[in-house]
Amino acid sequence: MTVRIAVIGAGIMGADHARIIAGDLPGAVLQVVCDASPERARMVAEECGARDIATDPLATIARSDVDAVLIASPDETHAALTLAAIRAGKPVLCEKPLAPNSADCLRVIEAEMRAGRPFVQVGFMRRFDPSYAEMKALLDDGTLGRAVLMHNFHRNVSAPANFTGLMAITNSAPHEFDVARFVLDTDYTSISAFQPAGVDASRAGAPVFMVLETAGGQLVNIEVNNTAAYGYDVRGELVGEKGSVFLNAPVHARINVGLKSLERYAPDWRPRFAEAYRLQNKAWLRFVETGMPWPVAANAWDGYRATLTAEAGVKALSNGARAVIERAERPAFYRH
Ligand SMILES: NC(=O)c1ccc[n+]([C@@H]2O[C@H](COP(=O)([O-])OP(=O)(O)OC[C@H]3O[C@@H](n4cnc5c(N)ncnc54)[C@H](O)[C@@H]3O)[C@@H](O)[C@H]2O)c1
């Protein structure tokens, strides 16, 4: 059976997902590209050979010729559209964050549990990135010994036009909140957040530095700098008692010129995580086909924990004090 997918939101990420579905996802067809802007929907649909375009996301989710929904519209639309897909009985790949506030994440969790089967995968694609996967495998097989620290850097050339200062914590850092929690297989107990002296916290892209404590006793630090100017640069190191692992970004060429040896940085995140997006979307298609969530994939509970951590991070930054992150038992429904 071919799975007919609607992509909702055809901006930078939605267009990327549409290209993967159309060109690299055997078993799926790009049925509808839906965007609030009909021009944007048409442009992406024409490029990818989608069967139809639309501008109303709720009507798109309800269509009888749509089997599954990929949500890549802005953060504040995610929860309502995910809830609509659950109501329609259609599996969803929802871009991160699941919702910008934890109360909306809980609404999604309640609806999914009430529906009695999993419908939601959250777009924390770094779980599928080969460099993080190797880091996790080396921790899990004992090579590194007990994990003690994880360092994370997340740098963008410039902040997107719609960014606010706090989106460093609510929109960018959730990637690190999720992947560090995934690699370490733990939950956070607290977060502290800092900014360099003289930085205007409301300025989009203003750097933020966070330190999290985990239930497993590790420290996780995260630098988010969305005005790094020089290139898209994600780095990470996991430090264990017997060794450490650095993430390597895929580098396809080294340039030797003018007495220098250079590697290029990409202008945004897509090349760095291209393989992760592809593997994520393939895993989601298997989930749609079988009803069985892919073991590595982030579910709605993971989405909730990332948003809860972001909320505590915002509180920590505004109060200038360490914020406790409420512990909660993962419901049996999400232990897969
Ligand atoms: N996983 C990742 O690495 C990653 C990277 C970037 C962005 N994202 C997430 O992807 C989502 C989209 O980000 P983007 O950078 O593509 O943004 P974007 O602004 O480029 O695109 C958003 C698109 O959604 C459309 N839109 C707005 N409201 C809509 C609605 N109600 N229904 C249908 N379409 C609507 C807009 O017209 C626009 O074309 C965000 O939630 C963002 O956090 C994830």
The ligand as a MOL file (V3000), in Angstrom:
LIG
                    3D

  0  0  0     0  0            999 V3000
M  V30 BEGIN CTAB
M  V30 COUNTS 44 48 0 0 0
M  V30 BEGIN ATOM
M  V30 1 N 14.1170 19.5860 12.9590 0
M  V30 2 C 14.8350 20.6410 12.6550 0
M  V30 3 O 16.0560 20.5680 12.5500 0
M  V30 4 C 14.1780 21.9570 12.3930 0
M  V30 5 C 14.9060 22.9890 11.7850 0
M  V30 6 C 14.2440 24.1870 11.5160 0
M  V30 7 C 12.9140 24.3560 11.8790 0
M  V30 8 N 12.2540 23.3330 12.5020 0 CHG=1
M  V30 9 C 10.8470 23.4920 12.8810 0
M  V30 10 O 10.0750 23.3740 11.6940 0
M  V30 11 C 8.9480 24.2620 11.7380 0
M  V30 12 C 8.9690 25.1550 10.5100 0
M  V30 13 O 10.1650 25.8980 10.5190 0
M  V30 14 P 10.6980 26.6090 9.1800 0
M  V30 15 O 12.0740 27.0520 9.4830 0
M  V30 16 O 10.4350 25.7440 8.0050 0 CHG=-1
M  V30 17 O 9.7210 27.8700 9.1490 0
M  V30 18 P 9.2560 28.7260 7.8650 0
M  V30 19 O 8.8000 30.0290 8.4190 0
M  V30 20 O 10.3110 28.6980 6.8150 0
M  V30 21 O 7.9980 27.9160 7.3090 0
M  V30 22 C 6.7600 27.8590 7.9420 0
M  V30 23 C 5.6980 27.7610 6.8430 0
M  V30 24 O 4.4420 27.4840 7.4720 0
M  V30 25 C 3.4420 28.2710 6.8200 0
M  V30 26 N 2.3250 28.4040 7.7560 0
M  V30 27 C 2.1720 29.2730 8.7820 0
M  V30 28 N 1.0410 29.0000 9.4590 0
M  V30 29 C 0.4690 27.9400 8.8310 0
M  V30 30 C -0.7200 27.1990 9.0500 0
M  V30 31 N -1.5250 27.4700 10.0840 0
M  V30 32 N -1.0150 26.1750 8.2040 0
M  V30 33 C -0.1970 25.8840 7.1470 0
M  V30 34 N 0.9430 26.5600 6.9040 0
M  V30 35 C 1.2720 27.5600 7.7410 0
M  V30 36 C 4.1390 29.5630 6.4430 0
M  V30 37 O 3.4630 30.2090 5.3790 0
M  V30 38 C 5.5340 29.0730 6.0450 0
M  V30 39 O 5.6330 28.7870 4.6650 0
M  V30 40 C 9.0780 25.0390 13.0570 0
M  V30 41 O 8.2490 24.4620 14.0210 0
M  V30 42 C 10.5360 24.8630 13.4610 0
M  V30 43 O 10.7360 24.8670 14.8580 0
M  V30 44 C 12.8650 22.1470 12.7380 0
M  V30 END ATOM
M  V30 BEGIN BOND
M  V30 1 1 1 2
M  V30 2 2 2 3
M  V30 3 1 2 4
M  V30 4 1 4 5
M  V30 5 2 4 44
M  V30 6 2 5 6
M  V30 7 1 6 7
M  V30 8 2 7 8
M  V30 9 1 8 9
M  V30 10 1 8 44
M  V30 11 1 9 10
M  V30 12 1 9 42
M  V30 13 1 10 11
M  V30 14 1 11 12
M  V30 15 1 11 40
M  V30 16 1 12 13
M  V30 17 1 13 14
M  V30 18 2 14 15
M  V30 19 1 14 16
M  V30 20 1 14 17
M  V30 21 1 17 18
M  V30 22 2 18 19
M  V30 23 1 18 20
M  V30 24 1 18 21
M  V30 25 1 21 22
M  V30 26 1 22 23
M  V30 27 1 23 24
M  V30 28 1 23 38
M  V30 29 1 24 25
M  V30 30 1 25 26
M  V30 31 1 25 36
M  V30 32 1 26 27
M  V30 33 1 26 35
M  V30 34 2 27 28
M  V30 35 1 28 29
M  V30 36 1 29 30
M  V30 37 2 29 35
M  V30 38 1 30 31
M  V30 39 2 30 32
M  V30 40 1 32 33
M  V30 41 2 33 34
M  V30 42 1 34 35
M  V30 43 1 36 37
M  V30 44 1 36 38
M  V30 45 1 38 39
M  V30 46 1 40 41
M  V30 47 1 40 42
M  V30 48 1 42 43
M  V30 END BOND
M  V30 END CTAB
M  END
